[in-house]
Amino acid sequence: MVWQTILVILCLVGIYFLYSNGYLVVQSKSAATFIGSFSGGKNHCGFTFTRCSGRVYRVLKVKERGIYRFDLDAKLSKGTVRFQVLNAKKLPLLTLDPDLRRGRVVLEPKQRYFVQMQFVQASGDCRAVWEKEETAE
C-alpha cells in the first residue's frame, strides 16, 4: 500500500513537471479527424483537422526577456481558428486569426504563459511559429 501511494505521488509529480515545462498538452476538443503536434520545448505547432471544435493549449516557457514574434498560417475550408498567447491568469496578451496573422508581444522569463489554439467548426490545417526577435545592442 505504501509503495502504491509513493508511485502515485511520483506519477503526479512527473505529470506536473511535464506540464509546467511545456511538454504536456491539454486538449478539450471534438473532431472528425485531428492530426498534429504542439511541440514541447519547441517554438511551433501544426494541426490538420476536420470539423474540429474546442481548444488545445500548453505552457510556454520563456528563457529570455524580449519581444517575441508570432506567425499564424491557416488554410481553412470552413470554420475559424484563433491562436492566443495568454498570461498566467489566462487573459489574452495576443490573438491571431486568419485576418491578423502576425503579432508581437513582450515576454518575461520566470513568468507563466500559455499558447492556445481554438477551433470553431473548422476544417483545414494551420501552423503557428514564434521566435524571439533579435535586438541591436
For each residue, the residues with C-beta under 8 A, 3 or more apart:
1: 4 5
2: 5 6
3: 6 7
4: 1 7 8
5: 1 2 8 9
6: 2 3 9 10
7: 3 4 10 11
8: 4 5 11 12
9: 5 6 12 13
10: 6 7 13 14
11: 7 8 14 15
12: 8 9 15 16
13: 9 10 16 17
14: 10 11 17 18
15: 11 12 18 19 24
16: 12 13 19 20
17: 13 14 20 21
18: 14 15 21 23 24 40
19: 15 16 23 24 26 58 59
20: 16 17 59 112
21: 17 18 40 41 59 61
22: 40 41 58 59 60 61
23: 18 19 40 41 58
24: 15 18 19 40 58
25: 38 40 56 57 58
26: 19 56 57 58
27: 54 55 56
28: 54 55 56
29: 34 52 53 54 55 56 119
30: 52 53 54
31: 34 49 50 51 52 53 54 119
32: 50 51 52
33: 48 49 50
34: 29 31 47 48 49 50 52
35: 47 48 49
36: 45 46 47 48 49
37: 45 46 47
38: 25 45 56 57 58 115 117
39: 42 43 44 45
40: 18 21 22 23 24 25 58
41: 21 22 23 61
42: 39
43: 39 129 130 131
44: 39 127 128 129 130
45: 36 37 38 39 56 115 117 127 128
46: 36 37 125 126 127 128
47: 34 35 36 37 56 117 125 126 127
48: 33 34 35 36 124 125
49: 31 33 34 35 36 52 119 122 123 124 125
50: 31 32 33 34 123
51: 31 32 79 121 122 123
52: 29 30 31 32 34 49 79 119 121 122 123
53: 29 30 31 79 119 120 121 122
54: 27 28 29 30 31 118 119
55: 27 28 29 116 117 118 119
56: 25 26 27 28 29 38 45 47 116 117
57: 25 26 38 86 114 115 116 117
58: 19 22 23 24 25 26 38 40 114 115
59: 19 20 21 22 112 113 114
60: 22 85 107 113 114 115
61: 21 22 41
62: 65 68 107 108 109 111 113
63: 109
64: 109 132
65: 62 106 107 108 109
66: 106 107 132 133 135
67: 104 105 106 132 133 135
68: 62 104 105 106 107 130 131 132 133
69: 102 103 104 130 131 132 133
70: 83 85 94 96 102 103 104 105 128 129 130
71: 96 101 102 128 129 130
72: 81 83 96 97 98 101 102 126 127 128
73: 101 126 127 128 129
74: 81 97 98 101 124 125 126 127
75: 124 125 126
76: 79 80 81 98 122 123 124 126
77: 123 124
78: 121 122 123 124
79: 51 52 53 76 119 120 121 122 123 124
80: 76 97 98 119 120 121 122
81: 72 74 76 97 98 117 118 119 120 122 124 126
82: 95 96 97 117 118 120
83: 70 72 95 96 97 115 116 117 118 126 128
84: 92 93 94 95 96 115 116 118
85: 60 70 92 93 94 105 107 113 114 115 116
86: 57 90 91 92 93 113 114 115 116
87: 90 91 93 111 112 113 114
88: 111 112 113
89:
90: 86 87 114
91: 86 87
92: 84 85 86 95
93: 84 85 86 87 105 113
94: 70 84 85 103 104 105
95: 82 83 84 92 100 103
96: 70 71 72 82 83 84 100 101 102 103 128
97: 72 74 80 81 82 83 100 101
98: 72 74 76 80 81 101
99:
100: 95 96 97 103
101: 71 72 73 74 96 97 98
102: 69 70 71 72 96
103: 69 70 94 95 96 100
104: 67 68 69 70 94 133
105: 67 68 70 85 93 94
106: 65 66 67 68
107: 60 62 65 66 68 85 111 113
108: 62 65 111
109: 62 63 64 65
110:
111: 62 87 88 107 108
112: 20 59 87 88
113: 59 60 62 85 86 87 88 93 107
114: 57 58 59 60 85 86 87 90
115: 38 45 57 58 60 83 84 85 86 128 130
116: 55 56 57 83 84 85 86
117: 38 45 47 55 56 57 81 82 83 126 128
118: 54 55 81 82 83 84
119: 29 31 49 52 53 54 55 79 80 81 122
120: 53 79 80 81 82
121: 51 52 53 78 79 80
122: 49 51 52 53 76 78 79 80 81 119
123: 49 50 51 52 76 77 78 79
124: 48 49 74 75 76 77 78 79 81
125: 46 47 48 49 74 75
126: 46 47 72 73 74 75 76 81 83 117
127: 44 45 46 47 72 73 74
128: 44 45 46 70 71 72 73 83 96 115 117
129: 43 44 70 71 73
130: 43 44 68 69 70 71 115
131: 43 68 69
132: 64 66 67 68 69
133: 66 67 68 69 104
134:
135: 66 67
136:
137:
